[in-house]
Amino acid sequence: MKTKLSLIALATLLAAGGANAALLRIACGSTGGELELCKTSVNEWAKKTGNEVLVVTPPNDSNERLALYQQILGSGSDKIDILQIDVVWPGLLASHLVDLKPYSKGAEKEHFPSMIANNTVNGKLMAMPWFTDAGLLYYRKDLLEKYNLKPPVTWDDMAAEAKKIQDGERAAGNDKMWGYVWQGRAYEGLTCDAVEWVSSYGGGNIVEPNGKVSINNPQAIKAIDSAAKWVGTISPKAVLNYGEEEARGVFQSGNSVFMRNWPYAWALSQKDESPVKGKVGVMALPKGGANGRNAAALGGWQLAVSKYSKNAKLAADLVMYLTSPEVQKMRAVSNGYNPTIASLYKDPDVLKANPFMGDLFSTFTSAVARPSSVTASKYNQVSNQFWNATHDVLSGNSNATDALGRLDASLKHMGPWK
Ligand code: GLC
């Protein structure tokens, strides 16, 4: 009887794929080609190790994904072992994540130190960096040439060029042509765009590292009021409901001169089936006036292991594989995801596929972080108020003086921040 039972148990185990086989679930992203790419690497690891991994797809919008993660983690559920988390979340989610230090064998030393610092909470390594992001300006090289224009230096230059080309192309028969597409929906993406405008005009960073609420200042007001003028002139009114993919859809089909987006849009714009293949330039976002500066928001995604996973050790092993130089290189070459490992920015294959990674290296290393460290567990509330205030101005329901004045009062009330 005893022998029979253990034989049945053994057969069950073998059917599951081997004596130590486990089933892991990973939530990765689904913007552009992200999902397929995640599946490819995950399947390689599964094959190598004899385990099974299910890839689940969370919502695209960062803040909606956060809400879902918080719901799952808040209930202590073991339904997700590995989570792809935004660069602004380590502080928010730390209490639900596993310290990866015991599993990393020092691999974190190869990554940009600022990203490891960002992912370290109370001395614990809560996530491994997977890819980094910075806001970039995409433009139509062919159209700028056709109209004898140089890539713009300031936002005002950009708006003037956008208008000129938009008018010219419409007169020539393309009535779908727009000057500039970007992320104007009331969500985390708008926070990124607006942090860039404000910072480029020298208007600070909403809540400063020393805890001071700085958003109510003349430069920030100017930045947001200037952006509001684009809506309905060089940008379609629908931009108020655009995320990354909507903006890319318009630009990649050939119907916008300029686009603000993250690096992932590059590889997609260069695919054979892309109508703008070979016609696209990538540069730093414009300055806020002659005395302003180029400012890119720092984005990017990390991989973390849930504290409620029943297979944390194995999950950490998959995280270390996915964030390894080998996989990061493959993701950079095939799909333009920016590595978080400095040495890969000198790799000839990476640079050949993505010349902008070399040309704009300093854009990536000096990108502006959103105020997630100083606002920690309240970051999402702060960001939510900021994007709503900005959206109010963009949609003409308020002006920046009033909207940022109200935001200032509300953020001070929510503090103190230090
Ligand atoms: C990108 C960035 C991320 C940001 C998001 C906003 O995915 O990498 O950091 O929060 O866009 O839409």
Boltz pocket constraint, residues with backbone or C-beta under 6 A from the ligand:
constraints:
  - pocket:
      binder: B
      contacts: [[A, 61], [A, 62], [A, 86], [A, 87], [A, 88], [A, 132], [A, 133], [A, 188], [A, 189], [A, 190], [A, 192], [A, 244], [A, 262], [A, 298], [A, 299], [A, 300], [A, 301]]
      max_distance: 6.0
